[in-house]
C-alpha cells in the first residue's frame, strides 16, 4: 500500500480533490484554454470567491473541489492563441438575461439568496462564463413568456419536451428527475394508468409547466393549474385535488416540509423522465450558447454537478450527461 492510502485522511483528501481535478485537466484541456483566455483572471477569481460565500458551510467540500480543479487549470500555463470569435462569444454570453422561478428544490429563494440544484449548477456555470448579472426570479408563466418572445434571454430549470423542442435553444441537461401522478395513501381512488386519471375530479399541475401542456394536448379536461406549486402537496393532503403531477424530488421535498411520513404519498402513474435544461430564446445566436455549453461540461465532468444533485436529494446523476450537452 502506498503512503497516501496508509493515512485515511490523506486518501480522502486525494480522492475528493486531486482525482476530480486530474480528470478535469486531462479531459478538458481545450476548455481550460477557452475559458482562461476569455475570462480575465481577476474577474474569474472574484466570481469564484462570490460563489464560495453563496454556498452553505455544510457544502464546503463541494467548494473545495471547485477551487482545486480551477486552481490546477489556472496554473497549467499560458493559453493557446484565441480565435477571433471567442471574445465576442463571451461578451454575448455575459449579456444574456437569465430567469428562473421560486420552486423548491430546483431553484428557490432563501434569506441567503437563491438556492436549489438547478440554481447552484447554473451558478457554477456562470462563474466560468464570467456572468455577474444574477438571476431574476419570476412566476413561471411570466418567465416562460419572456424567453419565448425576447432575444438574449434564458430560463432554468425547464423540462425539455417534444412540444417545446423548436421554441428554445437548449443547454443541458443540467440534471434529471422523474415525473409521477401522486395521490394520498388514504385516498382509495383506483388509478393505475392515464385512462384512470382522466376520471378523477382534479389533477394539480404546474401552471405553464410541461405536464400541463402535454396532458391538455392529450385531451385531459380535469386539470387544475397551480400558480404556487410549492403548496401543491398541502392541497393534495387537504383533498382539494385528487392527484398531483410532480417530480420525485419535488414530492419528497414538500413531504418533508410538511412532516408527512414516507408512505403517506403514493405514486400511481409514471409520466417518464424529466430532463431539466437551461433554455435560451430561439433568436439567441448559437455562438452565445457555446461558453455556457462548455461551462456545463466542466461542471459535470469534475463531479461538482453530481455533488450538488446529491445534496438536494436527486440521487445518482452519474449517467453520461456530458455527451448530451451538444444536442
ZAPA-824129 format. One record per residue (C-alpha): residue number from 1; residue in one letter; x, z negated, y. Coordinates in Angstrom, 2 decimals, decimal comma. Layout:
N
<resi:NUM | resn:A | c1:X | c3:Z | c2:Y>
...
//
This chain:
327
<resi:1 | resn:X | c1:0,00 | c3:0,00 | c2:0,00>
<resi:2 | resn:X | c1:1,36 | c3:0,85 | c2:3,42>
<resi:3 | resn:X | c1:1,82 | c3:-1,56 | c2:6,31>
<resi:4 | resn:X | c1:-1,34 | c3:-0,52 | c2:8,14>
<resi:5 | resn:X | c1:-3,61 | c3:-1,30 | c2:5,19>
<resi:6 | resn:X | c1:-1,86 | c3:-4,62 | c2:4,39>
<resi:7 | resn:X | c1:-3,43 | c3:-6,04 | c2:7,53>
<resi:8 | resn:X | c1:-7,24 | c3:-5,53 | c2:7,55>
<resi:9 | resn:X | c1:-7,36 | c3:-5,86 | c2:11,34>
<resi:10 | resn:X | c1:-4,76 | c3:-3,13 | c2:11,81>
<resi:11 | resn:X | c1:-6,56 | c3:-0,87 | c2:9,35>
<resi:12 | resn:X | c1:-9,92 | c3:-1,43 | c2:11,09>
<resi:13 | resn:X | c1:-8,39 | c3:-0,53 | c2:14,44>
<resi:14 | resn:X | c1:-6,77 | c3:2,59 | c2:12,96>
<resi:15 | resn:X | c1:-9,99 | c3:3,68 | c2:11,26>
<resi:16 | resn:X | c1:-12,15 | c3:3,03 | c2:14,34>
<resi:17 | resn:X | c1:-9,83 | c3:4,60 | c2:16,90>
<resi:18 | resn:X | c1:-6,93 | c3:6,70 | c2:15,64>
<resi:19 | resn:X | c1:-8,78 | c3:8,62 | c2:12,94>
<resi:20 | resn:X | c1:-11,58 | c3:9,82 | c2:15,27>
<resi:21 | resn:X | c1:-9,01 | c3:10,64 | c2:17,93>
<resi:22 | resn:X | c1:-6,93 | c3:12,61 | c2:15,45>
<resi:23 | resn:X | c1:-9,99 | c3:14,51 | c2:14,33>
<resi:24 | resn:X | c1:-10,82 | c3:15,49 | c2:17,89>
<resi:25 | resn:X | c1:-7,26 | c3:16,54 | c2:18,68>
<resi:26 | resn:X | c1:-6,99 | c3:18,68 | c2:15,57>
<resi:27 | resn:X | c1:-10,39 | c3:20,31 | c2:15,76>
<resi:28 | resn:X | c1:-10,93 | c3:20,65 | c2:19,49>
<resi:29 | resn:X | c1:-7,55 | c3:21,63 | c2:20,96>
<resi:30 | resn:X | c1:-9,11 | c3:24,59 | c2:22,77>
<resi:31 | resn:X | c1:-11,86 | c3:22,37 | c2:24,17>
<resi:32 | resn:X | c1:-9,16 | c3:19,99 | c2:25,44>
<resi:33 | resn:X | c1:-7,60 | c3:22,78 | c2:27,42>
<resi:34 | resn:X | c1:-11,00 | c3:23,97 | c2:28,55>
<resi:35 | resn:X | c1:-12,08 | c3:20,58 | c2:29,95>
<resi:36 | resn:X | c1:-8,79 | c3:19,34 | c2:31,38>
<resi:37 | resn:X | c1:-8,07 | c3:22,47 | c2:33,36>
<resi:38 | resn:X | c1:-11,57 | c3:22,47 | c2:34,86>
<resi:39 | resn:X | c1:-12,28 | c3:18,78 | c2:35,45>
<resi:40 | resn:X | c1:-9,85 | c3:17,11 | c2:37,88>
<resi:41 | resn:X | c1:-8,29 | c3:14,16 | c2:36,04>
<resi:42 | resn:X | c1:-9,06 | c3:11,72 | c2:38,84>
<resi:43 | resn:X | c1:-12,77 | c3:12,59 | c2:38,68>
<resi:44 | resn:X | c1:-12,71 | c3:12,61 | c2:34,88>
<resi:45 | resn:X | c1:-11,34 | c3:9,08 | c2:34,68>
<resi:46 | resn:X | c1:-13,75 | c3:7,87 | c2:37,38>
<resi:47 | resn:X | c1:-16,60 | c3:9,17 | c2:35,24>
<resi:48 | resn:X | c1:-15,22 | c3:7,53 | c2:32,10>
<resi:49 | resn:X | c1:-14,98 | c3:4,17 | c2:33,89>
<resi:50 | resn:X | c1:-18,58 | c3:4,58 | c2:35,09>
<resi:51 | resn:X | c1:-19,63 | c3:5,29 | c2:31,51>
<resi:52 | resn:X | c1:-17,85 | c3:2,17 | c2:30,28>
<resi:53 | resn:X | c1:-19,69 | c3:-0,10 | c2:32,69>
<resi:54 | resn:X | c1:-23,05 | c3:1,55 | c2:32,00>
<resi:55 | resn:X | c1:-22,93 | c3:0,50 | c2:28,33>
<resi:56 | resn:X | c1:-23,68 | c3:-2,94 | c2:26,95>
<resi:57 | resn:X | c1:-20,86 | c3:-5,25 | c2:25,92>
<resi:58 | resn:X | c1:-22,02 | c3:-5,03 | c2:22,32>
<resi:59 | resn:X | c1:-21,17 | c3:-1,33 | c2:22,39>
<resi:60 | resn:X | c1:-17,55 | c3:-1,87 | c2:23,35>
<resi:61 | resn:X | c1:-16,27 | c3:-0,42 | c2:20,05>
<resi:62 | resn:X | c1:-18,04 | c3:2,84 | c2:20,92>
<resi:63 | resn:X | c1:-16,47 | c3:2,94 | c2:24,38>
<resi:64 | resn:X | c1:-13,05 | c3:2,07 | c2:22,96>
<resi:65 | resn:X | c1:-13,30 | c3:5,04 | c2:20,62>
<resi:66 | resn:X | c1:-14,27 | c3:7,31 | c2:23,51>
<resi:67 | resn:X | c1:-11,37 | c3:6,04 | c2:25,64>
<resi:68 | resn:X | c1:-8,98 | c3:6,54 | c2:22,75>
<resi:69 | resn:X | c1:-9,71 | c3:10,16 | c2:22,00>
<resi:70 | resn:X | c1:-9,85 | c3:11,13 | c2:25,67>
<resi:71 | resn:X | c1:-6,51 | c3:9,41 | c2:26,27>
<resi:72 | resn:X | c1:-4,94 | c3:11,45 | c2:23,49>
<resi:73 | resn:X | c1:-6,46 | c3:14,64 | c2:24,89>
<resi:74 | resn:X | c1:-5,10 | c3:13,97 | c2:28,36>
<resi:75 | resn:X | c1:-1,56 | c3:13,28 | c2:27,09>
<resi:76 | resn:X | c1:-1,36 | c3:16,40 | c2:24,92>
<resi:77 | resn:X | c1:0,35 | c3:18,27 | c2:27,71>
<resi:78 | resn:X | c1:-0,20 | c3:20,98 | c2:30,25>
<resi:79 | resn:X | c1:-3,35 | c3:23,02 | c2:29,52>
<resi:80 | resn:X | c1:-3,20 | c3:26,74 | c2:28,98>
<resi:81 | resn:X | c1:-3,97 | c3:29,26 | c2:31,71>
<resi:82 | resn:X | c1:-7,65 | c3:29,20 | c2:32,60>
<resi:83 | resn:X | c1:-9,78 | c3:32,30 | c2:32,55>
<resi:84 | resn:X | c1:-11,15 | c3:33,30 | c2:35,98>
<resi:85 | resn:X | c1:-14,71 | c3:32,49 | c2:34,89>
<resi:86 | resn:X | c1:-14,15 | c3:28,88 | c2:33,80>
<resi:87 | resn:X | c1:-14,10 | c3:27,15 | c2:37,23>
<resi:88 | resn:X | c1:-17,34 | c3:28,93 | c2:38,09>
<resi:89 | resn:X | c1:-18,88 | c3:27,80 | c2:34,80>
<resi:90 | resn:X | c1:-18,05 | c3:24,17 | c2:35,50>
<resi:91 | resn:X | c1:-19,23 | c3:24,32 | c2:39,11>
<resi:92 | resn:X | c1:-22,56 | c3:25,74 | c2:37,95>
<resi:93 | resn:X | c1:-22,84 | c3:23,23 | c2:35,10>
<resi:94 | resn:X | c1:-22,37 | c3:20,33 | c2:37,53>
<resi:95 | resn:X | c1:-25,10 | c3:21,64 | c2:39,83>
<resi:96 | resn:X | c1:-27,85 | c3:21,61 | c2:37,22>
<resi:97 | resn:X | c1:-30,63 | c3:19,09 | c2:37,87>
<resi:98 | resn:X | c1:-31,24 | c3:17,06 | c2:34,69>
<resi:99 | resn:X | c1:-34,57 | c3:15,38 | c2:33,96>
<resi:100 | resn:X | c1:-35,82 | c3:13,02 | c2:31,29>
<resi:101 | resn:X | c1:-38,76 | c3:10,70 | c2:30,62>
<resi:102 | resn:X | c1:-39,24 | c3:6,98 | c2:30,07>
<resi:103 | resn:X | c1:-39,94 | c3:6,90 | c2:26,33>
<resi:104 | resn:X | c1:-38,06 | c3:4,37 | c2:24,21>
<resi:105 | resn:X | c1:-35,92 | c3:4,51 | c2:22,20>
<resi:106 | resn:X | c1:-34,90 | c3:8,09 | c2:23,06>
<resi:107 | resn:X | c1:-34,47 | c3:7,57 | c2:26,81>
<resi:108 | resn:X | c1:-35,85 | c3:4,67 | c2:28,79>
<resi:109 | resn:X | c1:-35,34 | c3:2,66 | c2:31,96>
<resi:110 | resn:X | c1:-33,84 | c3:-0,83 | c2:31,79>
<resi:111 | resn:X | c1:-32,73 | c3:-3,24 | c2:34,56>
<resi:112 | resn:X | c1:-29,17 | c3:-1,99 | c2:33,93>
<resi:113 | resn:X | c1:-30,09 | c3:1,69 | c2:34,08>
<resi:114 | resn:X | c1:-31,10 | c3:4,46 | c2:31,71>
<resi:115 | resn:X | c1:-30,63 | c3:3,68 | c2:28,00>
<resi:116 | resn:X | c1:-31,56 | c3:5,27 | c2:24,70>
<resi:117 | resn:X | c1:-30,00 | c3:7,50 | c2:22,07>
<resi:118 | resn:X | c1:-30,62 | c3:10,72 | c2:23,97>
<resi:119 | resn:X | c1:-29,60 | c3:9,26 | c2:27,32>
<resi:120 | resn:X | c1:-26,26 | c3:7,93 | c2:26,05>
<resi:121 | resn:X | c1:-25,33 | c3:11,10 | c2:24,19>
<resi:122 | resn:X | c1:-26,14 | c3:13,32 | c2:27,17>
<resi:123 | resn:X | c1:-24,34 | c3:10,87 | c2:29,49>
<resi:124 | resn:X | c1:-21,20 | c3:11,19 | c2:27,35>
<resi:125 | resn:X | c1:-21,52 | c3:14,99 | c2:27,60>
<resi:126 | resn:X | c1:-21,89 | c3:14,67 | c2:31,37>
<resi:127 | resn:X | c1:-18,61 | c3:12,73 | c2:31,57>
<resi:128 | resn:X | c1:-16,73 | c3:15,66 | c2:30,08>
<resi:129 | resn:X | c1:-18,54 | c3:18,22 | c2:32,22>
<resi:130 | resn:X | c1:-17,82 | c3:16,19 | c2:35,36>
<resi:131 | resn:X | c1:-21,53 | c3:15,87 | c2:36,15>
<resi:132 | resn:X | c1:-22,19 | c3:12,98 | c2:38,55>
<resi:133 | resn:X | c1:-25,70 | c3:13,57 | c2:39,89>
<resi:134 | resn:X | c1:-27,51 | c3:11,29 | c2:37,46>
<resi:135 | resn:X | c1:-30,70 | c3:11,93 | c2:35,51>
<resi:136 | resn:X | c1:-34,13 | c3:11,85 | c2:37,16>
<resi:137 | resn:X | c1:-36,88 | c3:10,09 | c2:35,19>
<resi:138 | resn:X | c1:-40,34 | c3:11,67 | c2:35,48>
<resi:139 | resn:X | c1:-43,57 | c3:11,75 | c2:33,46>
<resi:140 | resn:X | c1:-43,07 | c3:14,16 | c2:30,57>
<resi:141 | resn:X | c1:-45,58 | c3:16,84 | c2:31,55>
<resi:142 | resn:X | c1:-44,24 | c3:16,98 | c2:35,11>
<resi:143 | resn:X | c1:-40,62 | c3:17,23 | c2:33,96>
<resi:144 | resn:X | c1:-41,56 | c3:19,89 | c2:31,43>
<resi:145 | resn:X | c1:-43,29 | c3:21,96 | c2:34,10>
<resi:146 | resn:X | c1:-40,30 | c3:21,74 | c2:36,45>
<resi:147 | resn:X | c1:-37,87 | c3:23,00 | c2:33,81>
<resi:148 | resn:X | c1:-40,27 | c3:25,78 | c2:32,83>
<resi:149 | resn:X | c1:-40,51 | c3:27,07 | c2:36,39>
<resi:150 | resn:X | c1:-37,41 | c3:26,10 | c2:38,40>
<resi:151 | resn:X | c1:-33,92 | c3:27,56 | c2:37,91>
<resi:152 | resn:X | c1:-30,85 | c3:25,47 | c2:37,07>
<resi:153 | resn:X | c1:-32,80 | c3:22,58 | c2:35,61>
<resi:154 | resn:X | c1:-32,57 | c3:20,80 | c2:32,25>
<resi:155 | resn:X | c1:-34,53 | c3:18,26 | c2:30,22>
<resi:156 | resn:X | c1:-33,89 | c3:15,86 | c2:27,33>
<resi:157 | resn:X | c1:-34,83 | c3:14,72 | c2:24,68>
<resi:158 | resn:X | c1:-37,09 | c3:17,64 | c2:23,73>
<resi:159 | resn:X | c1:-38,14 | c3:18,88 | c2:20,29>
<resi:160 | resn:X | c1:-37,19 | c3:22,49 | c2:19,62>
<resi:161 | resn:X | c1:-40,18 | c3:24,29 | c2:18,07>
<resi:162 | resn:X | c1:-41,11 | c3:27,95 | c2:17,43>
<resi:163 | resn:X | c1:-43,72 | c3:27,70 | c2:20,20>
<resi:164 | resn:X | c1:-41,08 | c3:26,61 | c2:22,72>
<resi:165 | resn:X | c1:-38,25 | c3:28,82 | c2:21,47>
<resi:166 | resn:X | c1:-38,46 | c3:31,51 | c2:24,17>
<resi:167 | resn:X | c1:-39,37 | c3:29,14 | c2:27,00>
<resi:168 | resn:X | c1:-35,96 | c3:27,45 | c2:27,32>
<resi:169 | resn:X | c1:-32,27 | c3:27,79 | c2:26,54>
<resi:170 | resn:X | c1:-31,04 | c3:25,21 | c2:24,08>
<resi:171 | resn:X | c1:-28,03 | c3:22,91 | c2:23,66>
<resi:172 | resn:X | c1:-28,10 | c3:20,78 | c2:20,56>
<resi:173 | resn:X | c1:-29,50 | c3:19,28 | c2:18,52>
<resi:174 | resn:X | c1:-28,28 | c3:16,07 | c2:20,09>
<resi:175 | resn:X | c1:-29,93 | c3:14,04 | c2:17,32>
<resi:176 | resn:X | c1:-32,50 | c3:14,42 | c2:14,56>
<resi:177 | resn:X | c1:-35,52 | c3:12,37 | c2:13,54>
<resi:178 | resn:X | c1:-38,71 | c3:12,92 | c2:11,53>
<resi:179 | resn:X | c1:-42,35 | c3:13,04 | c2:12,60>
<resi:180 | resn:X | c1:-45,37 | c3:11,48 | c2:10,89>
<resi:181 | resn:X | c1:-49,01 | c3:10,67 | c2:11,37>
<resi:182 | resn:X | c1:-49,28 | c3:6,87 | c2:11,12>
<resi:183 | resn:X | c1:-52,20 | c3:4,51 | c2:10,51>
<resi:184 | resn:X | c1:-52,52 | c3:0,75 | c2:10,42>
<resi:185 | resn:X | c1:-52,32 | c3:-0,68 | c2:6,90>
<resi:186 | resn:X | c1:-55,66 | c3:-2,47 | c2:7,29>
<resi:187 | resn:X | c1:-57,38 | c3:0,77 | c2:8,28>
<resi:188 | resn:X | c1:-58,58 | c3:2,16 | c2:4,97>
<resi:189 | resn:X | c1:-59,23 | c3:5,73 | c2:6,11>
<resi:190 | resn:X | c1:-58,24 | c3:8,23 | c2:3,41>
<resi:191 | resn:X | c1:-55,68 | c3:10,59 | c2:4,91>
<resi:192 | resn:X | c1:-53,14 | c3:12,41 | c2:2,76>
<resi:193 | resn:X | c1:-52,84 | c3:15,81 | c2:4,42>
<resi:194 | resn:X | c1:-53,69 | c3:17,64 | c2:7,65>
<resi:195 | resn:X | c1:-57,12 | c3:18,65 | c2:6,42>
<resi:196 | resn:X | c1:-57,99 | c3:14,94 | c2:6,09>
<resi:197 | resn:X | c1:-56,53 | c3:14,27 | c2:9,53>
<resi:198 | resn:X | c1:-58,98 | c3:16,74 | c2:11,09>
<resi:199 | resn:X | c1:-61,86 | c3:14,46 | c2:10,02>
<resi:200 | resn:X | c1:-60,77 | c3:11,21 | c2:11,68>
<resi:201 | resn:X | c1:-62,20 | c3:10,13 | c2:15,02>
<resi:202 | resn:X | c1:-59,00 | c3:10,46 | c2:17,07>
<resi:203 | resn:X | c1:-55,27 | c3:11,15 | c2:16,76>
<resi:204 | resn:X | c1:-52,97 | c3:9,90 | c2:19,50>
<resi:205 | resn:X | c1:-50,37 | c3:12,44 | c2:20,59>
<resi:206 | resn:X | c1:-47,91 | c3:12,50 | c2:23,48>
<resi:207 | resn:X | c1:-49,37 | c3:14,44 | c2:26,40>
<resi:208 | resn:X | c1:-47,43 | c3:17,69 | c2:26,66>
<resi:209 | resn:X | c1:-45,48 | c3:16,95 | c2:23,51>
<resi:210 | resn:X | c1:-44,57 | c3:19,38 | c2:20,78>
<resi:211 | resn:X | c1:-47,06 | c3:17,89 | c2:18,30>
<resi:212 | resn:X | c1:-49,97 | c3:18,12 | c2:20,74>
<resi:213 | resn:X | c1:-49,29 | c3:21,80 | c2:21,33>
<resi:214 | resn:X | c1:-48,75 | c3:22,58 | c2:17,67>
<resi:215 | resn:X | c1:-51,84 | c3:20,70 | c2:16,45>
<resi:216 | resn:X | c1:-54,06 | c3:22,22 | c2:19,14>
<resi:217 | resn:X | c1:-52,89 | c3:25,70 | c2:18,11>
<resi:218 | resn:X | c1:-53,88 | c3:24,76 | c2:14,55>
<resi:219 | resn:X | c1:-57,42 | c3:24,06 | c2:15,81>
<resi:220 | resn:X | c1:-57,41 | c3:20,26 | c2:15,97>
<resi:221 | resn:X | c1:-60,19 | c3:19,01 | c2:18,27>
<resi:222 | resn:X | c1:-59,75 | c3:15,26 | c2:17,76>
<resi:223 | resn:X | c1:-56,52 | c3:14,78 | c2:19,70>
<resi:224 | resn:X | c1:-56,20 | c3:12,10 | c2:22,37>
<resi:225 | resn:X | c1:-53,43 | c3:12,87 | c2:24,88>
<resi:226 | resn:X | c1:-51,31 | c3:9,79 | c2:25,60>
<resi:227 | resn:X | c1:-49,66 | c3:9,75 | c2:29,01>
<resi:228 | resn:X | c1:-47,93 | c3:6,44 | c2:28,29>
<resi:229 | resn:X | c1:-46,73 | c3:6,98 | c2:24,70>
<resi:230 | resn:X | c1:-44,82 | c3:3,72 | c2:24,81>
<resi:231 | resn:X | c1:-48,17 | c3:1,93 | c2:24,39>
<resi:232 | resn:X | c1:-49,36 | c3:4,10 | c2:21,51>
<resi:233 | resn:X | c1:-48,85 | c3:1,61 | c2:18,69>
<resi:234 | resn:X | c1:-50,75 | c3:-1,04 | c2:20,61>
<resi:235 | resn:X | c1:-53,66 | c3:1,40 | c2:20,87>
<resi:236 | resn:X | c1:-53,43 | c3:2,09 | c2:17,14>
<resi:237 | resn:X | c1:-53,39 | c3:-1,62 | c2:16,29>
<resi:238 | resn:X | c1:-56,42 | c3:-2,23 | c2:18,50>
<resi:239 | resn:X | c1:-58,39 | c3:0,54 | c2:16,81>
<resi:240 | resn:X | c1:-58,58 | c3:2,75 | c2:19,91>
<resi:241 | resn:X | c1:-57,09 | c3:5,63 | c2:17,90>
<resi:242 | resn:X | c1:-57,21 | c3:6,17 | c2:14,12>
<resi:243 | resn:X | c1:-53,89 | c3:7,99 | c2:13,68>
<resi:244 | resn:X | c1:-50,77 | c3:8,19 | c2:15,78>
<resi:245 | resn:X | c1:-48,28 | c3:11,07 | c2:15,79>
<resi:246 | resn:X | c1:-44,76 | c3:9,71 | c2:16,25>
<resi:247 | resn:X | c1:-41,19 | c3:9,93 | c2:15,05>
<resi:248 | resn:X | c1:-40,00 | c3:7,30 | c2:12,62>
<resi:249 | resn:X | c1:-37,60 | c3:5,85 | c2:15,21>
<resi:250 | resn:X | c1:-40,31 | c3:5,54 | c2:17,90>
<resi:251 | resn:X | c1:-42,69 | c3:3,86 | c2:15,46>
<resi:252 | resn:X | c1:-40,09 | c3:1,33 | c2:14,32>
<resi:253 | resn:X | c1:-39,06 | c3:0,57 | c2:17,90>
<resi:254 | resn:X | c1:-42,64 | c3:-0,10 | c2:19,02>
<resi:255 | resn:X | c1:-43,42 | c3:-2,08 | c2:15,87>
<resi:256 | resn:X | c1:-40,51 | c3:-4,40 | c2:16,56>
<resi:257 | resn:X | c1:-41,50 | c3:-4,73 | c2:20,22>
<resi:258 | resn:X | c1:-45,00 | c3:-5,84 | c2:19,17>
<resi:259 | resn:X | c1:-43,67 | c3:-8,19 | c2:16,49>
<resi:260 | resn:X | c1:-45,54 | c3:-6,45 | c2:13,68>
<resi:261 | resn:X | c1:-44,42 | c3:-6,70 | c2:10,07>
<resi:262 | resn:X | c1:-42,79 | c3:-3,70 | c2:8,39>
<resi:263 | resn:X | c1:-45,74 | c3:-2,93 | c2:6,12>
<resi:264 | resn:X | c1:-48,33 | c3:-3,14 | c2:8,87>
<resi:265 | resn:X | c1:-47,92 | c3:0,52 | c2:9,92>
<resi:266 | resn:X | c1:-48,22 | c3:3,17 | c2:7,20>
<resi:267 | resn:X | c1:-47,08 | c3:6,82 | c2:7,25>
<resi:268 | resn:X | c1:-49,76 | c3:9,19 | c2:5,99>
<resi:269 | resn:X | c1:-48,79 | c3:12,82 | c2:6,66>
<resi:270 | resn:X | c1:-45,23 | c3:14,00 | c2:7,24>
<resi:271 | resn:X | c1:-45,03 | c3:16,54 | c2:10,06>
<resi:272 | resn:X | c1:-41,42 | c3:17,51 | c2:9,43>
<resi:273 | resn:X | c1:-38,00 | c3:17,22 | c2:11,03>
<resi:274 | resn:X | c1:-37,77 | c3:16,84 | c2:14,81>
<resi:275 | resn:X | c1:-34,57 | c3:18,39 | c2:16,20>
<resi:276 | resn:X | c1:-34,04 | c3:16,89 | c2:19,65>
<resi:277 | resn:X | c1:-32,27 | c3:19,02 | c2:22,28>
<resi:278 | resn:X | c1:-31,07 | c3:19,26 | c2:25,84>
<resi:279 | resn:X | c1:-33,12 | c3:22,24 | c2:27,08>
<resi:280 | resn:X | c1:-32,31 | c3:24,36 | c2:30,15>
<resi:281 | resn:X | c1:-34,59 | c3:26,54 | c2:32,22>
<resi:282 | resn:X | c1:-34,83 | c3:30,08 | c2:30,90>
<resi:283 | resn:X | c1:-33,26 | c3:31,53 | c2:34,05>
<resi:284 | resn:X | c1:-30,12 | c3:29,36 | c2:33,76>
<resi:285 | resn:X | c1:-27,12 | c3:31,64 | c2:33,05>
<resi:286 | resn:X | c1:-25,58 | c3:31,31 | c2:29,60>
<resi:287 | resn:X | c1:-22,20 | c3:30,61 | c2:31,22>
<resi:288 | resn:X | c1:-23,67 | c3:27,48 | c2:32,84>
<resi:289 | resn:X | c1:-24,60 | c3:26,13 | c2:29,41>
<resi:290 | resn:X | c1:-21,14 | c3:26,66 | c2:27,93>
<resi:291 | resn:X | c1:-19,47 | c3:23,46 | c2:29,29>
<resi:292 | resn:X | c1:-22,44 | c3:21,40 | c2:28,05>
<resi:293 | resn:X | c1:-22,25 | c3:23,02 | c2:24,60>
<resi:294 | resn:X | c1:-18,55 | c3:22,33 | c2:24,29>
<resi:295 | resn:X | c1:-19,00 | c3:18,77 | c2:25,51>
<resi:296 | resn:X | c1:-21,59 | c3:18,16 | c2:22,78>
<resi:297 | resn:X | c1:-19,17 | c3:19,49 | c2:20,16>
<resi:298 | resn:X | c1:-16,59 | c3:16,90 | c2:21,22>
<resi:299 | resn:X | c1:-19,07 | c3:14,01 | c2:21,44>
<resi:300 | resn:X | c1:-20,44 | c3:14,81 | c2:17,99>
<resi:301 | resn:X | c1:-17,14 | c3:15,76 | c2:16,39>
<resi:302 | resn:X | c1:-15,50 | c3:12,50 | c2:17,49>
<resi:303 | resn:X | c1:-18,20 | c3:10,44 | c2:15,78>
<resi:304 | resn:X | c1:-19,39 | c3:8,99 | c2:19,10>
<resi:305 | resn:X | c1:-22,86 | c3:10,56 | c2:18,83>
<resi:306 | resn:X | c1:-23,26 | c3:9,13 | c2:15,34>
<resi:307 | resn:X | c1:-22,31 | c3:5,65 | c2:16,54>
<resi:308 | resn:X | c1:-24,87 | c3:5,86 | c2:19,36>
<resi:309 | resn:X | c1:-27,55 | c3:7,12 | c2:16,98>
<resi:310 | resn:X | c1:-26,97 | c3:4,25 | c2:14,55>
<resi:311 | resn:X | c1:-27,22 | c3:1,68 | c2:17,33>
<resi:312 | resn:X | c1:-30,72 | c3:2,95 | c2:18,13>
<resi:313 | resn:X | c1:-31,88 | c3:2,97 | c2:14,51>
<resi:314 | resn:X | c1:-31,56 | c3:6,70 | c2:13,87>
<resi:315 | resn:X | c1:-29,53 | c3:6,21 | c2:10,71>
<resi:316 | resn:X | c1:-27,10 | c3:8,77 | c2:9,33>
<resi:317 | resn:X | c1:-26,65 | c3:11,68 | c2:11,74>
<resi:318 | resn:X | c1:-23,55 | c3:12,96 | c2:9,98>
<resi:319 | resn:X | c1:-25,13 | c3:16,26 | c2:8,97>
<resi:320 | resn:X | c1:-23,36 | c3:19,26 | c2:10,40>
<resi:321 | resn:X | c1:-24,96 | c3:19,25 | c2:13,84>
<resi:322 | resn:X | c1:-21,92 | c3:20,80 | c2:15,48>
<resi:323 | resn:X | c1:-22,42 | c3:24,09 | c2:13,66>
<resi:324 | resn:X | c1:-25,89 | c3:24,36 | c2:15,14>
<resi:325 | resn:X | c1:-24,98 | c3:23,94 | c2:18,81>
<resi:326 | resn:X | c1:-24,49 | c3:27,68 | c2:19,25>
<resi:327 | resn:X | c1:-27,99 | c3:28,58 | c2:18,07>
//
